[in-house]
Amino acid sequence: MALSAFLRRGILLAAVTLTALALVNATEVMRRPPTFKNHPHSVDTQRKVNPHVVHKRATSGSKVQAAYFTNWYVAPQRHTHILVLTQGSGAYTVPISPTDIDPNDLTHILYSFADVSADTGSIFLTDSWADEQKHYAGDSWNDVGNNLYGCLKQLYLLKLKNRNLKVLLSVGGWTYSQAGHFNFVTDATKRAAFVTSAVSLIENYGFDGIDIDFEYPSSDALASGFASLLTSLRVAFDNLQLQKGDSTPYELTAAVPAGSDNYEHLHVTTMNDALTYWNLMSYDYAGSWLTWADNQANLYYGARTNVSTDKAVKWYIANGATASKINMGIPLYGRAFENTNGIGSSYNGIGPGTIEAGVYSYKALPLAGAQVYENLTDVTSYSYDSSKRELVTYDTPNIASIKAQYVRDKGLAGSMFWELSTDKTGSDSLVATTANVYGSLDQTQNHIKYQHGAVNGRIILILFFQSLVYLVHTLVHLFHTLVHVSELIRVPELIYVPELVYAPELDSFVHAVLDELHPYFNHTYQHQPLFDHPEVYHFHSPLVDDQPSLIDNYP
C-alpha cells in the first residue's frame, strides 16, 4: 500500500512538473528579441522557384468567402466602436470593430488599405492608430513595451480562434492607385523594395499574404511591370514558405476590373501563374458617371453599359486565368439615381447616400417607402420609390444566391465582398446567403508561426499539450478507484487559472486538465483573466518587443 501510494504521488508529481515546464517554455518561445524591428527579413528572391500556383484548397470543392475590411471607419471617433453618419434626417451607424466579425461564413479577410511610396516602392500602413494603437475591450492602458493593439491585434486573435480564417493585407485601392502611386512597378529596384516590405509586413504583423488592388494598369508598361511584381512576390512567398518549413503557401491575390476598358492591358497568363486568387470587382457597372440609371452588378447582358459579370469571367478564362482561382465580387452597397422613371431612363441627382453621395450601405436598403424588384433574366435587383422617383440598384439575398450558384456551376473559386461593415445580419446577410449555397468552405489553415515573432514553436507545443491532456486523463482514470486525488495533494479551495488570451490552446489545455480532475476532489476553479492585473501582464503578439515572461511575473 505504501509503495502504491508512493508511485501514485510520483506519477502525479511528474505530470504536474511536465505541465509547469510546458507553460514556462510556452512563454519563452513567445518572446521576441528587443531588436526585432531591425532584424532583416531575408528572403531569397533570386533562387528559381516555379511560380506556377494552382492553389489546392484543403477540402476539394470547398469555396472561398473573402471580404474586405476597411480601417478608415475606425479613426474619426477614437473612443467609440461605431461611426455615426447622417442619413437624411436620421442617423446611421457603421460597425467598425474586428470583434463584430462573424468568422463562420468567411475564409479570408482583406484588411484595407496599405499604401505604397511612389519614391521607393515600399509598403506602409496608413493609419497607425486604427491599425496598431486603438484599444479594445480587455486591452490595458498600462502595458510596458511596444505592444500591438488596434485592428491587427484583434484580427490575429480571430485567426487563433478560427484556423481556417486567413487575413491578407490589401495594398492600394482606388485612392491609393491615383496620382502615380503604382508607377513604381516599371522600376525593378522599387519592385524589389515592395517585395521586401511585403515579406516584413507578413512576418511582423501576422498576415497570411498580400492582396493588391491596382486601379488600373492603363498602359502595357504598367501592366507588364505589375505582372513582374506579382511574379517576384510569388517567388519570395514560396521561398519564405520553404525557408520556414511551412506546409501552407502564403497567398497572393489581386483585385481586378470587370470592364474591358480596364482589363484589356493585363498580362493574364503571367499574373495567373503568380496569383492564388483573382478578386473580380464585378460591381460599379453604373453610377453617377452615366447619363441614365442602370444596374450596377448585372450577371448577364448589360446592353447599355456593355459590361456584365458573365462576360468578364469568360474573358479572363479565355485569356489564361484558371476558373477555380476567380472570386466573384458582390457589392454590399447600392448606387442611387434620383428623379428617374427607372432602369434605362435619364436621372437628375444621386441622393445623399449613407456612405457617400449616391452610395447607400446595404444595411440601409431598401429605403423607406421603396419597393424591391428583381430581374431574373440579367440577374439584378433594385428598389424604386415611385412617389420620389428614386431608384437604388443593389443585390438582394435572392440575387446573391443565384450568383453563388453560378460560381458553383462554373467552377469558380468563390465570392468576394466589398465591404464587410455594410452587410446585414441573419438571413438578410449576403455573406451568409452565399455561404449557405456553397455549403463547404475552404478549410486551408492560416499561419500563426512567424520568424522573430511571438508565436514561434506553437505547433510543437500545441501537439505536446494535447498529448499531455491524454496523459493526465489516463493517469487519473487509472488511479481514481484506489485513491481520492484530494487525499494525495493539498489544493486550495479555489484555484485561479489565468486565461492565456494570446494562446487559447494553452487555456484549453489547463481547462481540460482541471475538468478531468474535478470529479475526484471537492474543489472548484474559476478563470482569472490576465488583464485583471494590467500592470503585470502584457499581451504577446507578432509585434511585441522583449517583455517579461508571464510565468516569471505571476504573483
ABEGO torsion letter per residue (X at the ends): XAAAAAAAAAAAAAAAAAAAAAAAAAAAAABBBAAAAABBBBBBAABBBBABBBBBBABBGBBBBBBBBBAAAAAABAABABBBBBBEABBBBBBABAAABBAAABABBBBOBBBBBAAAGBBBBABAAAAAABBBBGBBAABBEBBBBEAAAAAAAAAAABAABBBBBBBEEAAAABGGAAAAAABAAAAAAAAAAAAAAAAAAGBAEBBBBBOBBABAAAAAAAAAAAAAAAAAAAAAAAAAGBABBBBBBBBBBABAAAAAABBAAAAAAABABBBBBBBGABEAABABBBBAABABEGAAAGBBAAAAAAAAAAAGBBAAABBBBBBABBBBBBGBAEBGBBBBEAEAEAABBGBBBAAAOBBBGBBBBBBAAAGBBBBBBAAAGBBBBBBBAAAAAAAAAAAAAAGBAEBBBOBAAABBBEAABAAAAAAAAAGBBBABBBBABBBGBAABGAAAAAAAAAAAAAAAAAAAAAAAAABBAAAABBBBABBBBBBBAABAAAAAAAAAAAAAAAAABBBBBBBBBAAABAAABBBBBABBBBBBBAAAABX
